[in-house]
Amino acid sequence: MIRTARPADLDAITALHTRARATYYRGRVPEETYAGEPHRALAREAWSRAVARPAAEGGVLCAEQDGEVTGVAAFLTADGETTLTQLHVDPAHWRRGTGAALHAACLDAWRRAGIERVRLEVYAHNLRAQAFYATRGWLPDPAPAPAHSGSHLTLWLTVSGE
């Protein structure tokens, strides 16, 4: 089931976010950037702000199975641009359709809102995520990456009216 996230989901979302990031960052970036209590507190605060956003500014969607949050996606619309800021699936639930269902729910929300184009940044070493997005029509930004993007690639999706 895909549903709108609630404040009561924050602990589950934060824990899932931490597990997912640890899976694809481990061995590539310093552990303190994705693990430990300081990271968990910052992540929870960021998710709290995202969940509290007015619908016109974005949304947070949860995938839930048997009462457990198994995935989460967040998007933000600011200054006329919509960004998929997060899409995480609990590693224990990978390859079960959770990410695809979250992505489809985001597409539905973007279509309802009349959004035509969405961007995202993906960690350059996260080839799994890049393949996931590529199969859903996301294309690399043809412009050179800005210096501040560091180890991330920018992808764009044209949202069709289908």
MOVEN-V387184 format. One record per pair of residues at least 6 apart in sequence whose C-alpha atoms are under 6 Angstrom apart, sorted by sequence separation. I is the first residue (numbers start at 0). J is the second residue. D is the distance in whole Angstrom. If there is no record, write none. Layout:
i = (I	I)
j = (J	J)
d = (D	D)
//
This chain:
i = (62	63	75	62	75	62	74	50	61	74	61	74	60	73	60	73	59	72	140	59	72	140	58	71	139	58	71	138	57	70	137	138	57	70	137	56	57	69	70	137	56	69	123	122	123	122	123	13	121	120	121	120	120	119	82	119	81	82	83	118	82	118	117	117	116	116	115	116	115	4	3	4	3	4	2	2	1	1	0	0	19	19	15)
j = (68	69	81	69	82	70	82	59	70	83	71	84	71	84	72	85	72	85	153	73	86	154	73	86	154	74	87	154	74	87	154	155	75	88	155	75	76	88	89	156	76	89	150	150	151	151	152	43	151	151	152	152	153	153	117	154	117	118	119	154	119	155	155	156	156	157	157	158	158	59	59	60	60	61	60	61	61	62	62	63	89	90	89)
d = (6	6	6	5	5	5	5	6	6	4	4	5	6	6	5	5	6	5	6	4	4	5	6	6	4	6	5	5	5	6	6	5	4	4	5	6	5	6	6	5	5	5	5	6	5	4	6	5	5	6	5	5	4	6	5	5	5	5	5	6	5	4	6	5	6	5	6	6	5	6	6	5	5	5	6	5	6	5	6	5	6	6	6)
//
